[in-house]
Amino acid sequence: MHEAEAIALLRRMICAEPEQRPGEPYDPGWCCQEHAIVTSLALCCLGVRAQFTEGSALFVEQRRVLDVGFHSFTLVYENKRCLGVFDASAQFGPVAGISVGYADQYPNLFVSLYKSLPAGDVIFAKMQQAQKECAAMYEAKRAHVPNAETLRWVSETPFGHWLRTTVGSQAGIWGKAAVIVAQTFATGKPDNRPNGFNKLSQAELWRWVSQTPNADDFVARTLAAPSNESAISP
C-alpha cells in the first residue's frame, strides 16, 4: 500500500497549533485521536483489519525521551497477528509519521509494542540492542474495532472545534475522510481530487472533503463485511 502518501495526506489534513492550556499537559498539536480513528476506518475500507487504540508512548531520539502519557494510534493485523503500528501523528527528531513499513523510510528507527512501557536505562538498552538511534515505544491499553458508532464520533479537541467551525458540522465527515484516505492508501492519491490538490490549505482540504458524497452507509457496510468483500469506493 501507499503508506507514505497516506501519511502525507493525513498530516496535511489533521494537525493543530501547539498549545499550553492552563492546568493541562502541553499539547503538541498532533491530534492523535483523529488520526487513529480516520486511519483505522480507512484501512478497514480496504479490507485490512485495524483497531484504533488508546494507550501511551515513548518517543526517543538518542538520549532525549518524550513521554506521552495518553496517545492514540492504530494497530494493523493480518488474521490474528499484529503486523505493527501505524501512527501518522507522531513527530520527533527526523520522524514525521510512522507506517507499518517504517524501516524503508527510517532505517535508524526502532518501533515496538509492549504490555508495559520500559523505563529508565532499559529504554536505551533496548535501542542499543536494536542498534537504532530513534525509537517509538507503544503501550496499548484499550483497542477498539471500528463500527458504525465510530462514524458518529464527535471530536471535542481543539482540532474538532476548528473543524466544526470550518465545515459547519462533524456529521458524516469521518466517513468521507476515511474513503479519501483509503483511496490514497490504495493508489497514492484520492479519486476526483480538485485541481491544485497538492496546494490546498488545511481548511480548503476539509471543505473539499465535506463536499464529497456521503460515505457513512458505504463505510458501515465495509466495517460489517468480511474483509474480502470490502472495497474503496462508494
N, C-alpha and C positions, 0 to 999 in steps of 0.2 A: 504494500500500500504506500501511498504518497504521504508518509508521516511528516516529513519536513514541511511540505506545502500546507498540510492541515495545521501544523503548529503555527506557521507564519500567519495564516488567516485567523486562527483563534486568538493569537496575541494582538493582531490588529483590531479585532472585534471587542475583546474582553480585557479591559485594564482600567485602572483609575489612578488619580493622582495620589501619591503617598500622603499620609495624613497622621498626625498625632492628636487624637481626641482625648479630652480630659478624662482621667480615670480609666483609660483603656490602653491595651498594648499598642505599640506603633504598628500602623497599617501600611505595608509597602505598596499597596495598590495592585496586588497580584490577582485578586478576585478568584480565589481558588475554588470556591463552591460553584460559581457559574461555569468555570472551565470544566470541572469534573462532571457536572450534570450534562452540559451540551456534548462533551466528548463521549460520555457513556451512551447517550441517546444516539449519537451519530454512528458509533461503532455497531450498536445493536441494529440500526437500519441496514447495515451491511452484512448482517448475519454473524457478527462477531460477538461472542459472549463478553460483556463488560459490566462492571459494577462501579458506581460512584461510591467512594469510600471516605469515611471520616477517620482521622487519626492524628498523628503528629509526625514531625520530620526533623532531621538534622541535615543541613546543607554545609558542606565543609570545603574550603579552598585552602590547601596547605595547612596552616595551623589556626585558621580562623573558622569558628563554628557559629553558624546561625541556627539557633534552636527555635523551631516553630511549634509552639505548644498545641495549636489547633491548625490542622491542614487537611484539605480535601484533595483527592487525586482519583485516578481511575485505574482499576486493576483489570487486566485483559487475560482471558482464559481460552484455552483450547481443550475441549472436553472438560475434565476436572483439574487440569494442570494450569497453574498460573504462569503465563508467558512473561509477565513483567508489569511494570508501572508505566502509565502514560500520564504525564503531568506538564501540560503546556504552560502552566502558570509560573513555574519555578524560574527564578532569575538570580544567579550568583556567579561570581567570577566570570569565566568565559561562557557559561551555560545560560541559554535562553530557551527554555522548554526542553523537556525530556521525553523521548519517544521510547517505545519498546525496543526498537533497533538503534538505540542511542550510540552504541560503540563505534559505528561508522563515522558519525559526526564528531563525537567527543571521545577519542581513544584513551584519554587520560582520566576519564570519569568512571567511578565505581558506583553502581546503583544496587541497593539491596533492600529486602523487605524482612522485617523482624517481628517476632511476637512482642518483644520489648526492646526499645532502642538501647544501644550500648552507651556507656558513659565514660567520661574521663579519658585516660590513656588507651582504653580499649578501642575507642574510635580511631585513633591514629595507628594503633597496632593492626587493625583490620585494613586500613588504607595501605600501610606498608606491606602487609602480606599480599595485597592485590597489586602492589606496585603502581598505584594511581595517585595523582596529585589532587583530585577533587572527588567528592563523594556526595551522594544523595541517599540518605538512610531513612526508610519509612517504617512507621508502625501503624498497622490497620486496627482500628477499634470497632468500627461499625461499617459494614458493607451493605449496600442497597442495590437490589436488582431493579433497574428502571421499569416502570409500568405506566399505565395511563395517568395515574395520580401525579407522577413526576412532571408530566406536561402541564399540569395546573399549578406547579410550584411558583411561589411569588418571592422574589429576592427582596429582602429588606436591607440589604447592604447599601453603602453609598453608590456603588455602581447600579444597583437595582433602582434606586431613586432617580439617578441620572437617566437610566434607560426609560423609565416611565415618563419622565419629563420630555425626553427626546421623541418618543414614538407614540405617546398618549396612553399606552396600556401594555402590560406584560402578557395579556391574554393571547395565547397562540404563538407567542414569539419564540419559545424554546423549541417547539416542533419545527418551525420554519428554519431556525438556525441550525438544528440538527441535520435537516435534509441538505442544506447548503454545505455544511462541513463534511457530511457523508460523501457528497459528490466530489469534494476536494480530496478526501482520502482515496477515493476510487480512481480519479483521473488526473488529479493535480490542480484542478480548477473547477469552480462551480458552473453549473449549466446556466444559460440565459443571463450571464453577468452583463452589466451595463458597460457601455463604452467608458474607457478610462478607469476600469475597475481597480487597477493597482494603485491609483492615485486618490481614491475616495478616502475622505476622512472617516474617523470612527463614527461620527454622527451620521454621515452620508451612508456608510455601510449599513447601519441599523435601520435607517429609513428605507433603504432598498430591501433589506430582509423583511421588514414589516409589510411591504407591498407585494411580496411574493404570495402565491396561493396558500390558503390554509392547509397545513400538513398534519394536524393533530390526528385525524382519523387514520391516515396512512401510517404515521409513526406508531400509533397504538396497535394497528394490525401487525406491523412488523415485530413489535415487542411481544405480542402474544403468539406469533407464529413460530414453528420450528425454524432453526437458523437457516436451513437450506431453502426456505421459502421467502426469506427476506429479500428486499430489493433496495434501490437507492432513489427511485423517482416515484412521486405520487401518480 
